[in-house]
Amino acid sequence: MASLKETKTRIASVKSTLQITTAMKMVAAAKLHRAQQAIAGMAPYQQKLHEILQDLLADGGVRKSLESPLLEAGGSRRVAVVAFSSNSSLCGGFNATAVKSLLNELEALAQEGLSHADIDFYAVGRKVAEAGRKIGLPARTDASHLLDKPAYEPAAELARQLTESFEKGEVGRIVLLYNHYKSNAAQPPVRETYLPLTLPEGVAFGDEEDLIVEPGKKEVLESLLPKVLLLKVYTVLMDSCAAEHAARTVAMQLASDNADELLEQLTLEYNKRRQQAITSELLDIVGGSLA
C-alpha cells in the first residue's frame, strides 16, 4: 500500500494534470466557437452557390456546350487522395478515424487494381502524413500548415493545385477524406469526389428549372465552376478543423472528469491513512504512559 508521502505526491501530480486538461479544454472550446461562427457565416453562401451550380449542370445542352474537363472523368487511371487530420494528438479518436478512412480508401483502390504508385497523396495534417509514410505512401504535397491558421487563400491555392492536376490529365479522379463536424459528440468520416463534378443523386439532365440567366447559363457556369471548387476545399478545411476542436474539447472534458474522480479517491485514501497514522501514534503514546 502506498505511503502518505507517495499518496500526497500523486495528488499533486493529478492536480497538475487537471489544470492542464482544463486549460486545453477551454482553448479547444474557444477555437471551436470561432470555427462554428466561420462555418455559420459561410454555409448560406456555399449552399446557394451549389444550388445555382446544380440548376445549371442539370441543363444538358449547356453542360455539353461548356466543354469543361472538370465535368468529365479524366483519361488517367491515377487517383489523387486528399486526407485531412490534425497536427497534434489529445483529440480522442479523431486522428484514428482519419487514418482508418485513408486505409479504407487505399484498400478500395487496391481492389480496383491501383497500387501506391498510381496514387497522388495530399496530406492536410501531420498525423495522416505520418500514417502515409509508415505504409510507404509519402505525401506528394504536405499541406499541414493550413491547419495552423485556417484561411481562404492558402486553401484556395491547394484547390488550384488539385484542379490544375486534373485539367492536365495527371489524375483522373480526386477524392476528399475528412471528419465532418456534426455535433460536439459526433464527427463522422466523410468521403467525397472532388473531381470530376457530378450531379447529386436524383438529379438528371433536363431537370433544370425555367430560369432566366444573364448574360447566359454557359457564361455563368464558366465563372461559377472555379469559385465552387476553391470554396469547397476551404469549407472542408474549416469543417475538419471544427471537428478536431470538438473532439479535443470532449476528450479534455472526459480527462478532466476522470482526474476529478481520481483526485477524490486519492484524497479519501490520504485522509484515511493519515487518520490511521494519527490513531496509531495516539495508541502508542497511551500505551507508553500506562507502561
C-alpha positions in Angstrom: 0.0 0.0 0.0 1.3 3.5 -0.9 2.7 5.6 1.9 1.3 9.0 2.9 4.1 10.8 1.1 3.5 8.8 -2.1 -0.2 9.4 -2.0 0.4 13.1 -1.4 2.8 13.2 -4.4 0.1 11.5 -6.6 -2.5 14.1 -5.5 -0.2 16.9 -6.5 0.5 15.2 -9.9 -3.2 14.7 -10.6 -4.0 18.3 -9.7 -1.3 19.5 -12.1 -2.7 17.3 -14.9 -6.2 18.6 -14.1 -5.0 22.1 -14.6 -3.6 21.2 -18.0 -6.6 19.4 -19.2 -8.9 22.1 -18.1 -6.9 24.8 -19.8 -6.7 22.7 -23.0 -10.5 22.2 -22.9 -11.0 25.9 -22.6 -8.6 26.7 -25.5 -10.3 24.0 -27.7 -13.8 25.3 -26.9 -12.7 28.8 -27.9 -11.3 27.6 -31.2 -14.4 25.5 -31.8 -16.6 28.6 -31.2 -14.6 30.6 -33.8 -14.8 27.7 -36.3 -18.6 27.4 -35.7 -19.0 31.1 -36.4 -17.0 30.9 -39.6 -19.0 27.9 -40.9 -22.3 29.6 -39.9 -21.3 32.7 -41.9 -20.1 30.7 -44.9 -22.7 28.0 -45.1 -25.6 30.0 -46.7 -23.2 31.4 -49.4 -21.8 28.0 -50.2 -25.3 26.4 -50.2 -26.6 29.0 -52.6 -23.6 28.6 -55.0 -24.2 24.8 -55.1 -27.9 25.2 -55.8 -27.1 27.5 -58.7 -24.4 25.1 -60.0 -26.8 22.2 -59.7 -29.5 24.0 -61.7 -27.0 24.9 -64.4 -25.4 21.5 -64.6 -28.9 19.9 -65.0 -29.2 21.6 -68.3 -27.7 19.0 -70.6 -27.3 21.4 -73.5 -25.4 24.0 -71.5 -23.2 21.3 -70.0 -22.3 19.9 -73.4 -21.5 23.3 -74.8 -19.3 24.2 -71.9 -16.6 21.6 -72.9 -15.0 21.7 -69.5 -12.6 18.9 -68.5 -13.8 19.4 -64.9 -17.1 17.7 -65.8 -15.8 14.5 -67.3 -13.6 11.8 -65.8 -10.0 12.1 -66.8 -8.3 9.6 -69.1 -5.6 8.9 -66.5 -6.1 5.9 -64.1 -4.2 7.8 -61.4 -6.2 8.9 -58.4 -5.5 11.9 -56.1 -6.4 11.3 -52.4 -6.7 14.4 -50.2 -6.8 13.3 -46.5 -7.4 15.7 -43.5 -6.4 15.1 -39.9 -4.9 17.2 -37.2 -1.3 18.2 -36.4 -1.4 17.1 -32.8 -2.8 14.5 -30.5 -5.1 14.6 -27.5 -8.3 14.8 -29.5 -9.9 11.4 -28.8 -10.4 9.1 -31.8 -10.3 12.0 -34.3 -6.9 11.0 -35.9 -7.6 7.3 -35.6 -10.8 7.8 -37.7 -8.9 9.9 -40.3 -6.2 7.3 -40.7 -8.7 4.5 -40.9 -10.6 6.4 -43.7 -7.3 6.7 -45.6 -6.5 3.0 -45.2 -10.1 2.0 -46.3 -9.8 4.2 -49.4 -6.4 2.7 -50.3 -7.8 -0.8 -49.8 -10.8 0.1 -52.1 -8.3 1.4 -54.7 -6.2 -1.7 -54.4 -9.3 -3.7 -55.3 -9.6 -1.6 -58.5 -6.1 -2.7 -59.3 -4.3 0.5 -58.3 -1.1 0.4 -56.3 0.6 3.2 -54.3 2.5 4.2 -57.4 -0.9 5.1 -59.0 -2.0 7.4 -56.2 -1.1 11.0 -55.6 -1.4 11.6 -51.8 -2.1 15.0 -50.4 -1.9 15.3 -46.6 -3.6 18.1 -44.7 -2.4 17.2 -41.2 0.8 15.8 -39.7 -0.9 12.7 -38.3 -2.2 11.5 -41.6 1.1 12.4 -43.3 2.9 10.2 -40.8 0.5 7.4 -41.4 1.1 7.7 -45.1 4.9 7.5 -44.7 4.6 4.4 -42.5 2.7 2.5 -45.2 5.0 3.6 -47.9 2.8 6.4 -49.3 4.7 9.7 -48.8 2.6 12.8 -49.5 3.1 14.5 -52.8 2.1 17.7 -51.0 2.1 18.1 -47.2 -0.3 20.9 -46.5 -0.3 20.5 -42.8 0.5 24.3 -42.4 -3.1 25.0 -43.4 -4.3 23.9 -40.0 -2.1 26.4 -38.1 -4.2 29.4 -39.2 -7.0 28.3 -41.5 -7.6 30.9 -44.2 -9.2 31.0 -47.6 -6.3 31.9 -49.8 -3.9 29.1 -48.7 -6.8 26.6 -49.0 -7.7 28.0 -52.4 -4.0 27.5 -53.5 -4.3 23.8 -52.7 -7.6 23.7 -54.7 -5.9 25.3 -57.7 -3.1 22.7 -57.5 -5.7 19.9 -57.4 -7.7 21.4 -60.3 -4.7 22.0 -62.4 -3.5 18.4 -61.9 -7.0 17.2 -63.0 -7.2 19.5 -66.0 -3.7 18.4 -67.2 -4.8 14.8 -67.1 -2.3 13.9 -64.4 -5.1 12.3 -62.4 -8.5 11.1 -63.5 -10.2 11.4 -60.1 -9.8 13.4 -56.9 -11.2 12.2 -53.6 -11.5 14.1 -50.3 -11.4 12.3 -46.9 -12.2 14.2 -43.8 -14.1 14.2 -40.5 -17.4 16.1 -40.6 -18.4 18.3 -37.7 -21.9 17.0 -37.0 -22.0 17.9 -33.3 -19.6 18.1 -30.3 -20.1 14.4 -29.7 -20.1 13.2 -33.3 -17.5 13.7 -36.1 -18.3 11.0 -38.7 -15.8 10.3 -41.5 -16.8 11.6 -45.0 -15.6 10.6 -48.5 -16.4 12.9 -51.4 -15.4 13.0 -55.0 -14.0 16.4 -55.6 -13.4 16.0 -59.4 -15.0 15.3 -61.8 -18.1 17.3 -60.8 -21.2 15.2 -60.8 -24.9 15.9 -60.3 -26.4 14.9 -56.9 -28.3 11.7 -56.7 -31.8 12.0 -58.0 -31.0 14.9 -60.4 -30.7 14.2 -64.1 -30.3 16.2 -67.3 -33.4 18.1 -68.2 -34.4 18.6 -64.5 -33.5 22.3 -64.6 -36.0 25.0 -63.8 -37.0 27.6 -66.3 -34.5 30.2 -65.2 -33.6 33.5 -66.8 -29.9 33.8 -66.5 -27.9 36.8 -67.7 -25.6 37.1 -69.6 -26.3 33.3 -70.1 -26.1 29.9 -68.5 -22.8 29.0 -70.1 -21.1 32.2 -69.1 -22.4 32.0 -65.5 -21.3 28.3 -65.3 -17.8 29.1 -66.5 -17.4 31.7 -63.8 -19.1 29.7 -61.1 -17.2 26.4 -61.5 -13.8 27.6 -60.3 -15.3 29.5 -57.4 -17.2 26.5 -56.2 -14.1 24.3 -56.4 -12.0 26.8 -54.4 -14.6 27.3 -51.8 -15.1 23.5 -51.4 -11.6 22.9 -50.2 -11.8 25.8 -47.8 -15.2 24.6 -46.5 -13.8 21.1 -45.9 -10.8 22.5 -44.1 -13.0 24.5 -41.8 -15.3 21.5 -41.3 -12.3 19.3 -40.4 -10.9 21.9 -38.0 -14.3 22.3 -36.2 -14.5 18.5 -35.9 -10.9 18.4 -34.4 -11.7 21.1 -31.9 -15.0 19.4 -30.9 -13.2 16.1 -30.4 -10.4 17.7 -28.3 -13.0 19.6 -26.2 -14.8 16.4 -25.4 -11.6 14.4 -24.8 -10.3 17.1 -22.4 -13.6 17.2 -20.6 -13.5 13.5 -20.1 -9.9 13.7 -19.0 -10.8 16.4 -16.5 -13.8 14.4 -15.2 -11.5 11.3 -14.7 -8.9 13.5 -13.0 -11.6 14.9 -10.6 -12.8 11.4 -9.8 -9.2 10.1 -9.2 -8.4 13.1 -7.1 -11.4 12.5 -4.9 -10.4 8.8 -4.5 -6.8 9.7 -3.6 -7.8 12.5 -1.2 -10.1 10.0 0.6 -7.3 7.4 0.7 -4.9 10.0 2.0 -7.3 11.2 4.8 -8.0 7.6 5.9 -4.3 6.7 6.1 -3.5 10.0 7.8 -6.2 9.2 10.4 -4.9 5.7 10.8 -1.4 7.1 11.4 -2.6 9.6 14.0 -4.7 6.9 15.8 -1.7 4.6 15.8 0.5 7.3 17.3 -2.1 8.1 20.0 -2.3 4.4 20.9 1.5 4.3 21.2 1.5 7.3 23.4 -1.3 6.0 25.6 0.3 2.6 25.8 3.7 4.1 26.8 2.2 6.2 29.5 0.5 3.2 31.0 3.6 1.1 31.0 
